[in-house]
Amino acid sequence: VDAAAVVVSGGFFVAAEVVVPIIVDIVVVAIVAFIALIAVSDVIAVRMVVDA
């Protein structure tokens, strides 16, 4: 039983080491994309005001 618990917990840690960085990457990409979207919308708004 102990050996099985060790294997399961080891597998969990390995999965966490694989999954957590992927989740972090996705969150970072989402934040960067959100900031870029705001920046682009600001530029478009400024250009519309300048054209008007």
Biopython code that builds the backbone (N, CA, C, O; Angstrom):
import numpy as np
from Bio.PDB.StructureBuilder import StructureBuilder

atoms = [
    (1, "VAL", "N", (0.844, -1.203, 0.000)),
    (1, "VAL", "CA", (0.000, 0.000, 0.000)),
    (1, "VAL", "C", (0.876, 1.249, 0.000)),
    (1, "VAL", "O", (0.604, 2.193, -0.741)),
    (2, "ASP", "N", (1.909, 1.264, 0.809)),
    (2, "ASP", "CA", (2.815, 2.421, 0.875)),
    (2, "ASP", "C", (3.482, 2.665, -0.479)),
    (2, "ASP", "O", (3.590, 3.801, -0.941)),
    (3, "ALA", "N", (3.929, 1.566, -1.106)),
    (3, "ALA", "CA", (4.601, 1.698, -2.405)),
    (3, "ALA", "C", (3.643, 2.310, -3.429)),
    (3, "ALA", "O", (4.027, 3.186, -4.203)),
    (4, "ALA", "N", (2.399, 1.842, -3.423)),
    (4, "ALA", "CA", (1.413, 2.367, -4.359)),
    (4, "ALA", "C", (1.175, 3.850, -4.096)),
    (4, "ALA", "O", (1.042, 4.634, -5.036)),
    (5, "ALA", "N", (1.120, 4.236, -2.830)),
    (5, "ALA", "CA", (0.900, 5.644, -2.472)),
    (5, "ALA", "C", (2.066, 6.493, -2.967)),
    (5, "ALA", "O", (1.868, 7.604, -3.457)),
    (6, "VAL", "N", (3.278, 5.968, -2.836)),
    (6, "VAL", "CA", (4.464, 6.703, -3.292)),
    (6, "VAL", "C", (4.413, 6.894, -4.803)),
    (6, "VAL", "O", (4.697, 7.978, -5.312)),
    (7, "VAL", "N", (4.046, 5.828, -5.515)),
    (7, "VAL", "CA", (3.967, 5.912, -6.976)),
    (7, "VAL", "C", (2.914, 6.936, -7.394)),
    (7, "VAL", "O", (3.148, 7.749, -8.288)),
    (8, "VAL", "N", (1.753, 6.889, -6.738)),
    (8, "VAL", "CA", (0.665, 7.811, -7.081)),
    (8, "VAL", "C", (1.080, 9.245, -6.797)),
    (8, "VAL", "O", (0.876, 10.125, -7.634)),
    (9, "SER", "N", (1.663, 9.493, -5.618)),
    (9, "SER", "CA", (2.062, 10.852, -5.260)),
    (9, "SER", "C", (3.185, 11.318, -6.184)),
    (9, "SER", "O", (3.226, 12.488, -6.564)),
    (10, "GLY", "N", (4.099, 10.409, -6.549)),
    (10, "GLY", "CA", (5.168, 10.754, -7.481)),
    (10, "GLY", "C", (4.596, 11.135, -8.830)),
    (10, "GLY", "O", (5.026, 12.118, -9.432)),
    (11, "GLY", "N", (3.634, 10.369, -9.309)),
    (11, "GLY", "CA", (2.982, 10.684, -10.573)),
    (11, "GLY", "C", (2.280, 12.020, -10.507)),
    (11, "GLY", "O", (2.274, 12.775, -11.478)),
    (12, "PHE", "N", (1.679, 12.317, -9.344)),
    (12, "PHE", "CA", (0.983, 13.591, -9.178)),
    (12, "PHE", "C", (1.971, 14.745, -9.276)),
    (12, "PHE", "O", (1.694, 15.747, -9.935)),
    (13, "PHE", "N", (3.139, 14.606, -8.615)),
    (13, "PHE", "CA", (4.133, 15.673, -8.647)),
    (13, "PHE", "C", (4.675, 15.874, -10.055)),
    (13, "PHE", "O", (4.885, 17.006, -10.490)),
    (14, "VAL", "N", (4.900, 14.777, -10.765)),
    (14, "VAL", "CA", (5.378, 14.878, -12.143)),
    (14, "VAL", "C", (4.341, 15.586, -13.002)),
    (14, "VAL", "O", (4.686, 16.452, -13.806)),
    (15, "ALA", "N", (3.066, 15.222, -12.835)),
    (15, "ALA", "CA", (1.992, 15.860, -13.587)),
    (15, "ALA", "C", (1.929, 17.350, -13.251)),
    (15, "ALA", "O", (1.730, 18.177, -14.141)),
    (16, "ALA", "N", (2.098, 17.696, -11.972)),
    (16, "ALA", "CA", (2.061, 19.098, -11.551)),
    (16, "ALA", "C", (3.209, 19.865, -12.201)),
    (16, "ALA", "O", (3.028, 20.996, -12.652)),
    (17, "GLU", "N", (4.397, 19.244, -12.250)),
    (17, "GLU", "CA", (5.552, 19.906, -12.852)),
    (17, "GLU", "C", (5.332, 20.143, -14.341)),
    (17, "GLU", "O", (5.875, 21.093, -14.906)),
    (18, "VAL", "N", (4.539, 19.284, -14.978)),
    (18, "VAL", "CA", (4.261, 19.449, -16.409)),
    (18, "VAL", "C", (3.121, 20.441, -16.629)),
    (18, "VAL", "O", (3.196, 21.299, -17.508)),
    (19, "VAL", "N", (2.067, 20.316, -15.825)),
    (19, "VAL", "CA", (0.840, 21.087, -16.058)),
    (19, "VAL", "C", (0.984, 22.537, -15.600)),
    (19, "VAL", "O", (0.539, 23.451, -16.294)),
    (20, "VAL", "N", (1.601, 22.755, -14.438)),
    (20, "VAL", "CA", (1.682, 24.111, -13.873)),
    (20, "VAL", "C", (2.378, 25.091, -14.819)),
    (20, "VAL", "O", (1.840, 26.173, -15.054)),
    (21, "PRO", "N", (3.560, 24.759, -15.378)),
    (21, "PRO", "CA", (4.196, 25.700, -16.310)),
    (21, "PRO", "C", (3.325, 25.999, -17.535)),
    (21, "PRO", "O", (3.325, 27.120, -18.044)),
    (22, "ILE", "N", (2.583, 24.984, -18.007)),
    (22, "ILE", "CA", (1.696, 25.202, -19.155)),
    (22, "ILE", "C", (0.609, 26.197, -18.777)),
    (22, "ILE", "O", (0.301, 27.107, -19.546)),
    (23, "ILE", "N", (0.023, 26.023, -17.586)),
    (23, "ILE", "CA", (-1.027, 26.942, -17.126)),
    (23, "ILE", "C", (-0.453, 28.348, -16.987)),
    (23, "ILE", "O", (-1.087, 29.324, -17.389)),
    (24, "VAL", "N", (0.753, 28.454, -16.416)),
    (24, "VAL", "CA", (1.397, 29.768, -16.245)),
    (24, "VAL", "C", (1.619, 30.418, -17.609)),
    (24, "VAL", "O", (1.349, 31.606, -17.785)),
    (25, "ASP", "N", (2.112, 29.638, -18.575)),
    (25, "ASP", "CA", (2.330, 30.174, -19.923)),
    (25, "ASP", "C", (1.017, 30.689, -20.517)),
    (25, "ASP", "O", (0.981, 31.768, -21.107)),
    (26, "ILE", "N", (-0.047, 29.924, -20.360)),
    (26, "ILE", "CA", (-1.345, 30.323, -20.914)),
    (26, "ILE", "C", (-1.815, 31.623, -20.271)),
    (26, "ILE", "O", (-2.305, 32.520, -20.957)),
    (27, "VAL", "N", (-1.664, 31.721, -18.950)),
    (27, "VAL", "CA", (-2.091, 32.938, -18.236)),
    (27, "VAL", "C", (-1.278, 34.137, -18.711)),
    (27, "VAL", "O", (-1.836, 35.204, -18.967)),
    (28, "VAL", "N", (0.046, 33.966, -18.831)),
    (28, "VAL", "CA", (0.912, 35.068, -19.273)),
    (28, "VAL", "C", (0.522, 35.504, -20.682)),
    (28, "VAL", "O", (0.402, 36.699, -20.952)),
    (29, "VAL", "N", (0.324, 34.537, -21.582)),
    (29, "VAL", "CA", (-0.074, 34.862, -22.952)),
    (29, "VAL", "C", (-1.409, 35.603, -22.961)),
    (29, "VAL", "O", (-1.582, 36.567, -23.707)),
    (30, "ALA", "N", (-2.345, 35.154, -22.137)),
    (30, "ALA", "CA", (-3.657, 35.804, -22.075)),
    (30, "ALA", "C", (-3.529, 37.240, -21.598)),
    (30, "ALA", "O", (-4.174, 38.135, -22.145)),
    (31, "ILE", "N", (-2.698, 37.471, -20.577)),
    (31, "ILE", "CA", (-2.505, 38.831, -20.048)),
    (31, "ILE", "C", (-1.858, 39.720, -21.101)),
    (31, "ILE", "O", (-2.288, 40.854, -21.309)),
    (32, "VAL", "N", (-0.822, 39.207, -21.767)),
    (32, "VAL", "CA", (-0.137, 39.983, -22.807)),
    (32, "VAL", "C", (-1.099, 40.301, -23.945)),
    (32, "VAL", "O", (-1.116, 41.424, -24.448)),
    (33, "ALA", "N", (-1.895, 39.325, -24.352)),
    (33, "ALA", "CA", (-2.859, 39.550, -25.437)),
    (33, "ALA", "C", (-3.886, 40.595, -25.022)),
    (33, "ALA", "O", (-4.279, 41.436, -25.830)),
    (34, "PHE", "N", (-4.322, 40.545, -23.760)),
    (34, "PHE", "CA", (-5.309, 41.514, -23.258)),
    (34, "PHE", "C", (-4.728, 42.924, -23.281)),
    (34, "PHE", "O", (-5.387, 43.869, -23.712)),
    (35, "ILE", "N", (-3.473, 43.057, -22.808)),
    (35, "ILE", "CA", (-2.808, 44.362, -22.812)),
    (35, "ILE", "C", (-2.636, 44.862, -24.239)),
    (35, "ILE", "O", (-2.874, 46.036, -24.521)),
    (36, "ALA", "N", (-2.221, 43.973, -25.140)),
    (36, "ALA", "CA", (-2.044, 44.356, -26.540)),
    (36, "ALA", "C", (-3.372, 44.801, -27.145)),
    (36, "ALA", "O", (-3.419, 45.762, -27.912)),
    (37, "LEU", "N", (-4.443, 44.103, -26.799)),
    (37, "LEU", "CA", (-5.770, 44.458, -27.320)),
    (37, "LEU", "C", (-6.170, 45.861, -26.852)),
    (37, "LEU", "O", (-6.696, 46.657, -27.630)),
    (38, "ILE", "N", (-5.913, 46.152, -25.573)),
    (38, "ILE", "CA", (-6.218, 47.486, -25.046)),
    (38, "ILE", "C", (-5.378, 48.535, -25.769)),
    (38, "ILE", "O", (-5.893, 49.585, -26.151)),
    (39, "ALA", "N", (-4.093, 48.258, -25.957)),
    (39, "ALA", "CA", (-3.204, 49.207, -26.624)),
    (39, "ALA", "C", (-3.672, 49.465, -28.051)),
    (39, "ALA", "O", (-3.702, 50.612, -28.498)),
    (40, "VAL", "N", (-4.038, 48.405, -28.766)),
    (40, "VAL", "CA", (-4.493, 48.553, -30.154)),
    (40, "VAL", "C", (-5.786, 49.356, -30.199)),
    (40, "VAL", "O", (-5.943, 50.234, -31.047)),
    (41, "SER", "N", (-6.706, 49.061, -29.296)),
    (41, "SER", "CA", (-7.976, 49.797, -29.287)),
    (41, "SER", "C", (-7.738, 51.269, -28.966)),
    (41, "SER", "O", (-8.417, 52.140, -29.511)),
    (42, "ASP", "N", (-6.773, 51.554, -28.082)),
    (42, "ASP", "CA", (-6.433, 52.954, -27.772)),
    (42, "ASP", "C", (-5.876, 53.646, -29.011)),
    (42, "ASP", "O", (-6.253, 54.780, -29.309)),
    (43, "VAL", "N", (-4.986, 52.977, -29.731)),
    (43, "VAL", "CA", (-4.400, 53.564, -30.942)),
    (43, "VAL", "C", (-5.487, 53.835, -31.970)),
    (43, "VAL", "O", (-5.509, 54.898, -32.591)),
    (44, "ILE", "N", (-6.387, 52.877, -32.151)),
    (44, "ILE", "CA", (-7.482, 53.050, -33.123)),
    (44, "ILE", "C", (-8.353, 54.238, -32.703)),
    (44, "ILE", "O", (-8.739, 55.048, -33.545)),
    (45, "ALA", "N", (-8.662, 54.347, -31.413)),
    (45, "ALA", "CA", (-9.490, 55.452, -30.920)),
    (45, "ALA", "C", (-8.802, 56.787, -31.176)),
    (45, "ALA", "O", (-9.439, 57.750, -31.601)),
    (46, "VAL", "N", (-7.498, 56.839, -30.914)),
    (46, "VAL", "CA", (-6.745, 58.080, -31.136)),
    (46, "VAL", "C", (-6.763, 58.442, -32.618)),
    (46, "VAL", "O", (-6.973, 59.604, -32.966)),
    (47, "ARG", "N", (-6.545, 57.468, -33.490)),
    (47, "ARG", "CA", (-6.543, 57.739, -34.930)),
    (47, "ARG", "C", (-7.911, 58.227, -35.398)),
    (47, "ARG", "O", (-8.003, 59.119, -36.242)),
    (48, "MET", "N", (-8.979, 57.637, -34.845)),
    (48, "MET", "CA", (-10.331, 58.062, -35.220)),
    (48, "MET", "C", (-10.546, 59.518, -34.806)),
    (48, "MET", "O", (-11.127, 60.302, -35.557)),
    (49, "VAL", "N", (-10.080, 59.872, -33.623)),
    (49, "VAL", "CA", (-10.221, 61.251, -33.134)),
    (49, "VAL", "C", (-9.407, 62.194, -34.017)),
    (49, "VAL", "O", (-9.872, 63.277, -34.373)),
    (50, "VAL", "N", (-8.188, 61.774, -34.370)),
    (50, "VAL", "CA", (-7.321, 62.619, -35.200)),
    (50, "VAL", "C", (-7.951, 62.800, -36.584)),
    (50, "VAL", "O", (-7.964, 63.906, -37.124)),
    (51, "ASP", "N", (-8.471, 61.711, -37.153)),
    (51, "ASP", "CA", (-9.093, 61.803, -38.484)),
    (51, "ASP", "C", (-10.316, 62.709, -38.437)),
    (51, "ASP", "O", (-10.564, 63.475, -39.368)),
    (52, "ALA", "N", (-11.082, 62.621, -37.350)),
    (52, "ALA", "CA", (-12.296, 63.431, -37.228)),
    (52, "ALA", "C", (-11.882, 64.886, -37.041)),
    (52, "ALA", "O", (-12.740, 65.761, -36.915)),
]
sb = StructureBuilder()
sb.init_structure("model")
sb.init_model(0)
sb.init_chain("A")
sb.init_seg("    ")
for serial, (resi, resn, name, xyz) in enumerate(atoms, 1):
    if name == "N":
        sb.init_residue(resn, " ", resi, " ")
    sb.init_atom(name, np.array(xyz, "f"), 0.0, 1.0, " ", f" {name:<3s}", serial, name[0])
structure = sb.get_structure()
